[in-house]
Amino acid sequence: MTVKIGYLVGSLSSISINRATFEAVRKNAPEGVEITEISIADLPLYSQDHDHDFPEVARQLKSAIEAADAVVVATPTFNDSFSGVAKNAIDWASRPWGQHSFNGKPVAVAGSSIAPHGGTPGTTAMAAVLAFGEAKVLETPST
């Protein structure tokens, strides 16, 4: 049995610390664990105007989240919160109303940062947003 873990990187940067971290995790995954990035790079900005006709890229996002056994959301901390592109991805995944792709899904939140407080502000805020969508957010130890 293969365990499928999807990860979203809340950064579009070509030098993202979070992407580099999860690429290393992916490359070193143990046998029986498949780790795949769920891309958010091509998502347009979310608008309720799309709730009745999602673009293909948004349908692919929702399908990839739903197909994963668990998901990790890796986000940088920008201005003491998570990134706008991460929030946009969560908005797409949570719509239309009542069709939240993270509902009941085990989710871990991670963040790397060179800032003195690390990724704590961004990951804490992201965990709260995911919990609102009824994801099963895994607790992380306080630092």
C-alpha positions as CSV (number, residue, x, y, z in Angstrom):
1,M,0.0,0.0,0.0
2,T,1.3,3.4,-1.0
3,V,0.7,6.4,1.2
4,K,0.1,9.5,-0.9
5,I,1.1,12.8,0.6
6,G,0.6,16.0,-1.3
7,Y,2.3,19.3,-0.5
8,L,1.5,22.9,-1.4
9,V,4.2,25.5,-1.4
10,G,2.8,28.9,-0.6
11,S,5.5,30.7,-2.6
12,L,6.0,31.4,-6.3
13,S,9.7,32.3,-5.7
14,S,12.2,30.3,-7.8
15,I,14.4,30.3,-4.6
16,S,11.7,29.3,-2.1
17,I,13.2,27.8,1.0
18,N,9.9,25.9,1.6
19,R,10.0,24.3,-1.9
20,A,13.7,23.3,-1.5
21,T,12.9,21.7,1.9
22,F,10.0,19.7,0.5
23,E,12.0,18.7,-2.6
24,A,14.5,17.2,-0.3
25,V,11.8,15.4,1.7
26,R,10.3,14.1,-1.5
27,K,13.6,12.8,-2.8
28,N,14.3,11.0,0.5
29,A,10.8,9.6,1.1
30,P,10.8,6.1,2.4
31,E,9.6,3.2,0.3
32,G,5.8,3.1,0.2
33,V,5.4,6.9,0.5
34,E,4.7,9.0,-2.5
35,I,5.2,12.7,-2.0
36,T,4.0,15.0,-4.8
37,E,3.8,18.8,-5.1
38,I,0.3,20.2,-5.7
39,S,1.1,23.2,-7.9
40,I,-0.7,26.5,-7.2
41,A,1.5,28.6,-9.6
42,D,-1.1,28.8,-12.4
43,L,-4.2,29.5,-10.3
44,P,-6.0,32.8,-11.2
45,L,-7.2,35.0,-8.3
46,Y,-10.2,33.4,-6.8
47,S,-13.6,35.0,-7.5
48,Q,-17.1,33.8,-6.6
49,D,-17.9,34.4,-10.3
50,H,-16.2,31.0,-11.0
51,D,-18.2,29.0,-8.4
52,H,-20.4,27.5,-11.1
53,D,-17.7,26.9,-13.7
54,F,-14.3,26.3,-12.2
55,P,-11.2,26.7,-14.5
56,E,-9.4,23.4,-15.2
57,V,-6.4,24.4,-13.0
58,A,-8.7,24.9,-10.0
59,R,-10.4,21.5,-10.6
60,Q,-7.0,19.9,-10.8
61,L,-6.0,21.5,-7.5
62,K,-9.2,20.2,-5.8
63,S,-8.7,16.7,-7.3
64,A,-5.1,16.5,-6.2
65,I,-6.0,17.5,-2.6
66,E,-8.8,15.0,-2.5
67,A,-6.7,12.2,-3.9
68,A,-4.0,12.6,-1.3
69,D,-4.1,10.6,1.9
70,A,-2.6,13.7,3.7
71,V,-1.5,17.2,2.7
72,V,1.3,19.4,3.9
73,V,0.9,23.2,3.4
74,A,4.4,24.8,3.5
75,T,4.1,28.6,3.6
76,P,6.5,31.4,4.1
77,T,5.7,34.1,6.6
78,F,5.0,37.4,4.9
79,N,4.1,40.4,7.1
80,D,3.4,38.2,10.1
81,S,1.0,35.9,8.3
82,F,1.0,33.4,5.4
83,S,1.4,34.3,1.8
84,G,-1.3,35.6,-0.5
85,V,-0.8,32.8,-3.0
86,A,-1.3,30.3,-0.3
87,K,-4.6,32.0,0.7
88,N,-5.7,32.1,-2.9
89,A,-5.1,28.3,-3.2
90,I,-7.1,27.6,0.0
91,D,-9.9,29.8,-1.3
92,W,-10.1,27.8,-4.5
93,A,-9.9,24.5,-2.6
94,S,-12.7,25.6,-0.3
95,R,-15.2,26.4,-3.0
96,P,-18.0,26.2,-4.0
97,W,-19.5,26.4,-0.5
98,G,-19.9,23.0,1.0
99,Q,-17.3,21.4,-1.3
100,H,-14.1,22.1,0.8
101,S,-11.4,19.7,-0.5
102,F,-9.6,19.8,2.9
103,N,-12.7,18.7,4.8
104,G,-11.7,15.8,7.0
105,K,-8.2,15.6,5.4
106,P,-5.2,15.2,7.7
107,V,-3.1,18.3,7.1
108,A,0.2,19.5,8.5
109,V,1.4,23.0,8.2
110,A,5.1,23.8,7.9
111,G,7.1,26.9,7.2
112,S,10.8,27.8,6.9
113,S,12.1,31.3,7.2
114,I,15.3,33.2,7.8
115,A,13.5,35.5,10.1
116,P,14.3,35.4,13.8
117,H,10.8,34.0,14.6
118,G,11.1,31.4,11.8
119,G,7.8,30.5,10.1
120,T,5.7,30.5,13.2
121,P,3.4,33.5,12.4
122,G,2.6,32.2,9.0
123,T,2.1,28.6,10.0
124,T,-0.1,29.5,13.0
125,A,-2.4,31.7,10.9
126,M,-2.6,29.0,8.2
127,A,-3.5,26.3,10.7
128,A,-6.4,28.4,11.9
129,V,-7.7,28.9,8.3
130,L,-7.4,25.2,7.5
131,A,-9.2,24.3,10.8
132,F,-12.1,26.6,9.8
133,G,-12.4,24.4,6.7
134,E,-12.6,21.4,9.0
135,A,-9.3,19.9,8.0
136,K,-7.7,17.7,10.6
137,V,-4.8,19.9,11.3
138,L,-2.0,18.1,13.0
139,E,-0.6,19.9,16.0
140,T,3.0,21.1,15.9
141,P,5.2,21.6,19.0
142,S,5.5,25.2,20.1
143,T,8.9,26.8,19.7
